[in-house]
């Protein structure tokens, strides 16, 4: 497959914007990516031509319902869900997780156990801690090795017992970038009789995702982190969803998945989700000649990961050459398959906020702080010192942008 960066960048109007004659370099992608034109156009078309609530007999209402149905089909293709009925739409991953934790918690009894991870974003931590408090559950913690930045899964074996009911873990860290072996984690949890809730927010934009192969019960992700609108999506295994009591008003749908979507959904958001998935499929179709959306998506994600891996290798190598810089994540060239191109670092003298502010002055957009990965930052002993500087690459970034960022960092450090 020949990856055409120029053709890809042409899809994103934001990449051409300049401020005071200086180009923007978007490296803030783990918190939200830019969108291709087709996403904005699909959302605009929805608002201008099909703006109605679903459930009516008239044309705009039928069209709005079809937009939602197509978004479910698109996400089922992206995640390889067995059915579009396993796709729940919502405002964002955090809101969906908080909402679903109420229903999931009703399955458990006082004294039951849940396992949480020290590598996760707080959206896959604190909702479950609050659920545990409400239902008098015991919380156990899966640590990660702060030298390798990876889990030692034999530790999970020690945590799982006959009382374990739920295991929650991220597929990729939003701070260290580590890609976790969630298929093995889910298999271990399933053997113990526990459900699994996977945070796929940082993995889905970079790694081909197959929920059936992973064997998870739930996987949450955020379309605005893979070139779509500010929306959240949850995959839930149908047999599990059917067991859950939904927190909903009485007139709301009683069937899965609609009963887990309180209130009127963003139909324009649904249109944008489909457009974002179709954009990824366009890459697979035009640059690999792959037909059919599911196959095109798989081809696209494989190619994009290879391209991003090369960018990450270039960035990591450059960072390691800068005086006083420590990369907080996997750096070995032969291990980059086990990370996404989200690269965090610290400096022995300069605070993360100071570096991020100086880069912003150069129109280079990065994040600093704990990035909601409170447990990760605490485990690395970085929480009180300001966290990290986080550079997040995606497939519309270029090697030139990496080099410009490294040069700017060199000047900031040497100033």
C-alpha positions in Angstrom: 0.0 0.0 0.0 1.3 3.4 -1.0 0.5 6.0 1.6 -0.2 9.5 0.1 0.3 12.1 2.8 -0.4 15.0 0.5 -3.8 13.5 -0.5 -4.6 12.9 3.2 -3.6 16.4 4.3 -5.8 17.9 1.5 -8.8 16.4 3.3 -8.3 18.6 6.4 -8.9 22.3 5.9 -7.5 23.1 9.4 -4.0 21.9 8.4 -3.7 24.9 6.0 -4.5 27.5 8.6 -1.8 30.0 9.5 -1.6 32.4 12.4 0.4 35.5 11.8 2.0 33.8 8.8 3.1 30.7 10.8 1.6 27.3 10.1 -0.1 25.4 12.8 1.4 22.1 13.9 -1.2 20.0 15.5 0.4 17.6 18.0 -2.5 17.8 20.5 -4.2 14.9 18.8 -4.7 12.5 21.8 -7.1 15.0 23.2 -8.9 15.5 19.9 -8.0 15.4 16.2 -8.9 17.7 13.3 -11.7 16.6 11.0 -11.8 16.1 7.2 -14.2 18.2 5.2 -16.6 15.4 4.7 -17.3 15.3 8.5 -18.3 18.9 8.6 -20.3 18.6 5.4 -22.2 15.6 6.7 -23.0 17.4 10.0 -24.1 20.5 8.2 -26.3 18.6 5.8 -28.0 16.9 8.7 -28.7 20.2 10.4 -29.9 21.9 7.2 -31.9 19.1 5.6 -32.8 16.4 8.1 -33.1 18.3 11.4 -35.9 16.4 13.3 -36.4 14.0 16.2 -36.6 10.3 15.3 -39.7 8.3 15.6 -42.1 10.2 13.4 -43.8 9.3 10.1 -42.5 12.3 8.1 -39.5 12.5 5.9 -37.1 14.4 8.1 -37.8 12.2 11.1 -37.2 9.0 9.0 -34.0 10.5 7.7 -32.8 11.3 11.2 -33.5 7.8 12.3 -31.5 6.4 9.4 -28.5 8.7 10.2 -28.4 7.1 13.7 -28.8 3.6 12.3 -26.0 4.2 9.7 -23.7 5.5 12.4 -24.2 2.2 14.3 -23.4 0.2 11.2 -20.3 2.3 10.5 -19.0 1.8 14.1 -19.8 -1.9 14.0 -17.7 -2.1 10.9 -14.8 -0.2 12.5 -14.9 -2.3 15.7 -15.9 -5.5 14.0 -18.9 -5.9 16.3 -21.2 -8.8 15.5 -24.2 -6.5 15.1 -25.0 -2.8 14.9 -27.3 -3.3 17.8 -24.2 -3.7 20.0 -23.3 0.0 19.4 -24.4 2.7 21.9 -24.0 6.3 21.0 -23.5 9.1 23.6 -22.0 12.4 24.4 -18.5 11.2 25.1 -16.7 8.2 26.6 -16.7 9.6 30.1 -20.5 10.3 30.1 -21.2 6.9 28.7 -19.0 5.1 31.2 -20.5 7.0 34.2 -24.0 6.2 32.9 -23.4 2.5 32.2 -21.6 2.0 35.5 -24.9 2.5 37.3 -26.5 -0.4 35.3 -23.4 -2.6 35.5 -23.2 -2.1 39.3 -26.6 -3.6 39.8 -25.2 -7.0 38.9 -22.9 -7.0 41.9 -23.2 -7.7 45.6 -21.4 -6.4 48.7 -18.0 -8.1 48.9 -17.6 -8.7 45.2 -14.4 -7.5 43.7 -13.4 -5.3 40.7 -9.9 -4.8 39.2 -8.8 -1.4 38.0 -5.5 -0.4 36.4 -2.8 2.1 37.4 -2.3 2.8 33.7 -5.7 4.2 32.9 -7.3 7.6 32.1 -9.5 8.6 35.0 -12.6 8.0 32.9 -12.0 4.3 33.3 -11.1 4.5 36.9 -13.2 6.9 39.0 -16.6 5.8 37.7 -15.8 2.3 38.9 -14.5 3.5 42.2 -17.7 5.4 42.8 -19.7 2.3 41.7 -17.7 0.2 44.2 -18.4 2.6 47.0 -22.1 2.6 46.3 -22.3 -1.2 46.2 -19.7 -2.0 48.8 -17.3 -3.7 46.4 -13.6 -4.3 47.0 -11.3 -2.5 44.5 -8.0 -4.2 43.5 -5.3 -2.5 41.5 -3.3 -3.8 38.5 0.1 -2.0 38.6 2.4 -1.5 35.7 6.2 -1.8 35.7 7.5 1.8 35.8 10.7 0.8 34.0 9.1 -1.1 31.1 5.8 0.9 31.1 4.0 -2.4 30.6 1.8 -4.7 32.7 3.2 -7.9 34.1 0.1 -10.1 33.6 1.1 -12.7 36.1 0.2 -10.0 38.6 -3.3 -10.1 37.2 -3.5 -13.8 37.9 -2.9 -13.1 41.5 -5.6 -10.4 41.6 -8.3 -12.5 40.1 -10.4 -14.6 42.5 -13.8 -16.3 42.5 -15.2 -13.0 43.7 -13.9 -10.9 40.8 -16.8 -9.5 38.8 -15.3 -6.8 36.6 -11.9 -5.9 35.1 -11.4 -2.4 33.6 -8.3 -1.6 31.6 -7.2 0.7 28.7 -6.2 -0.7 25.4 -3.6 2.0 25.1 -2.3 4.6 27.6 -3.0 8.3 26.9 0.2 9.2 28.8 2.8 6.5 28.1 1.4 5.4 24.8 1.7 1.7 25.8 -0.5 -0.7 23.9 -1.8 -3.4 26.3 -2.5 -7.0 25.6 -6.2 -6.7 26.2 -7.1 -9.9 24.5 -5.1 -11.9 27.1 -6.5 -9.7 29.9 -10.0 -10.4 28.7 -9.3 -14.1 28.4 -8.0 -14.3 32.0 -11.0 -12.3 33.2 -13.4 -14.5 31.3 -11.9 -17.6 32.8 -12.4 -16.1 36.3 -16.1 -15.3 35.4 -15.6 -11.5 35.3 -16.9 -9.0 32.8 -14.4 -6.7 31.0 -14.7 -2.9 30.2 -12.0 -1.7 27.8 -11.1 1.9 27.3 -10.3 2.1 23.6 -10.2 5.9 23.3 -6.4 6.0 22.6 -6.1 2.7 20.6 -9.0 2.9 18.1 -7.4 6.0 16.3 -4.2 4.0 15.7 -4.8 0.2 15.9 -7.1 -2.0 14.0 -9.8 -3.0 16.5 -11.7 -6.3 16.6 -13.9 -6.6 19.6 -14.8 -10.2 18.8 -11.1 -11.1 18.7 -10.4 -9.2 21.8 -13.2 -11.0 23.6 -14.3 -8.0 25.7 -17.8 -7.3 27.0 -17.5 -3.5 26.6 -15.2 -1.2 24.7 -15.6 2.6 24.7 -14.1 5.1 22.3 -14.4 8.7 21.2 -14.9 9.6 17.5 -13.5 13.1 18.1 -10.1 11.4 18.6 -10.4 9.6 15.2 -11.3 12.5 13.0 -14.9 12.8 13.9 -17.2 15.0 16.0 -17.4 15.3 19.8 -19.3 12.1 20.5 -18.8 8.9 22.4 -19.4 5.3 21.3 -19.7 2.1 23.4 -19.6 -1.4 22.1 -21.5 -3.8 24.4 -21.8 -7.5 23.9 -25.5 -8.2 23.2 -25.9 -10.9 25.7 -24.5 -8.7 28.4 -26.5 -5.6 27.4 -29.7 -7.7 27.6 -29.0 -8.5 31.3 -28.7 -4.8 32.3 -31.4 -2.6 33.6 -31.2 0.8 31.9 -31.6 4.1 33.7 -34.1 5.8 31.5 -37.4 7.5 31.4 -40.5 5.4 30.9 -41.4 6.5 27.3 -37.8 5.8 26.1 -37.1 2.7 24.0 -37.1 -0.6 25.9 -34.9 -2.5 23.5 -31.1 -2.6 23.1 -29.3 -0.4 22.3 -31.7 2.5 22.5 -32.6 2.0 26.1 -29.0 3.0 27.1 -29.2 6.3 25.2 -31.0 8.8 27.4 -32.7 11.8 25.8 -32.4 12.9 22.2 -29.1 12.0 20.6 -27.0 14.3 18.4 -28.1 13.3 15.0 -25.6 15.6 13.4 -23.0 13.9 15.6 -24.2 10.5 14.2 -23.8 11.9 10.7 -20.3 13.0 11.5 -19.4 9.6 13.0 -20.3 7.8 9.8 -18.3 10.4 7.7 -15.3 9.9 9.9 -15.4 6.1 9.5 -16.0 6.5 5.7 -12.9 8.8 5.6 -10.8 6.0 7.1 -12.3 3.5 4.6 -11.5 5.9 1.8 -7.8 5.6 2.7 -8.1 1.8 2.5 -10.0 1.9 -0.8 -8.0 4.5 -2.6 -4.5 3.6 -1.4 -4.9 -0.2 -1.2 -7.6 -0.9 -3.7 -9.5 -2.7 -1.0 -13.3 -3.0 -1.6 -16.0 -3.1 1.0 -15.9 -0.9 4.1 -14.9 -3.5 6.7 -11.9 -4.7 4.7 -11.0 -1.2 3.7 -10.9 -0.1 7.3 -8.6 -2.9 8.3 -6.3 -2.2 5.4 -6.3 1.5 6.3 -5.5 1.0 10.0 -2.6 -1.4 9.3 -1.1 1.1 6.9 -1.6 4.1 9.1 -0.1 2.4 12.1 3.0 1.6 10.1 3.3 5.3 9.0 2.7 6.6 12.5 5.2 4.1 13.9 7.9 5.6 11.7 7.0 9.1 12.8 7.1 8.0 16.5 10.5 6.4 16.0 11.8 9.7 14.5 10.3 11.7 17.4 11.6 9.4 20.1 15.1 9.3 18.6 15.2 13.1 18.5 13.9 13.6 22.0 16.5 11.2 23.4 19.3 13.4 21.9 18.1 16.5 23.8 19.9 17.3 27.0 17.9 16.6 30.1 14.9 15.0 28.4 13.5 11.7 29.6 10.8 9.9 27.4 8.2 8.5 29.7 7.3 5.4 27.7 8.6 2.6 25.5 11.6 3.8 23.4 13.3 0.7 22.0 13.1 0.7 18.2 12.2 -3.0 18.1 9.3 -2.4 20.6 7.3 0.3 18.9 4.6 -2.2 17.9 3.7 -2.1 21.5 2.9 1.6 21.7 0.8 4.3 19.9 2.5 7.5 18.7 1.6 9.4 21.8 5.0 10.4 23.3 5.3 12.0 26.7 8.5 13.4 28.2 9.9 15.4 31.1 12.9 17.7 31.4 15.2 17.7 34.3 15.0 21.5 34.6 12.0 22.9 32.7 8.5 22.4 33.9 6.0 20.7 31.5 3.8 23.7 31.4 6.7 26.0 30.6 7.7 23.8 27.6 4.1 23.6 26.3 3.7 27.4 26.6 6.9 28.0 24.7 5.9 25.6 22.0 2.5 27.3 21.7 4.4 30.5 21.1 5.9 28.8 18.1 2.4 27.6 17.0 3.2 24.0 17.9 0.2 22.6 19.8 0.9 20.1 22.6 -0.5 19.2 26.0 1.1 19.2 29.4 0.1 18.0 32.9 -1.3 14.7 34.0 -3.8 14.6 31.1 -6.4 12.9 33.3 -4.1 10.0 33.7 -3.8 10.6 37.5 -2.9 7.0 38.4 -0.2 6.9 35.8 1.4 10.2 36.8 1.3 9.2 40.4 3.0 5.8 39.7 5.7 7.6 37.8 6.1 10.1 40.6 5.3 12.9 38.3 1.9 14.1 39.6 3.3 16.7 42.0 6.0 18.0 39.6 3.6 19.0 36.8 3.2 15.7 34.9 4.6 15.5 31.3 4.7 17.2 28.0 2.6 15.1 25.6 3.2 15.1 21.9 0.5 13.1 20.0 1.1 12.2 16.4 -1.5 11.0 13.9 -1.3 10.1 10.2 -1.8 13.6 9.0 1.4 14.7 10.7 4.6 14.8 8.7 8.3 14.1 9.3 8.9 17.8 8.6 6.6 18.7 11.5 8.4 16.3 13.8 11.8 17.9 12.8 10.4 21.4 13.4 9.1 20.4 16.8 12.5 18.9 17.8 14.3 22.0 16.6 12.0 24.2 18.6 12.5 22.1 21.7 16.2 22.3 21.3 16.1 26.1 21.2 13.7 26.2 24.2 16.1 24.0 26.3 19.2 25.9 25.3 17.7 29.3 25.8 
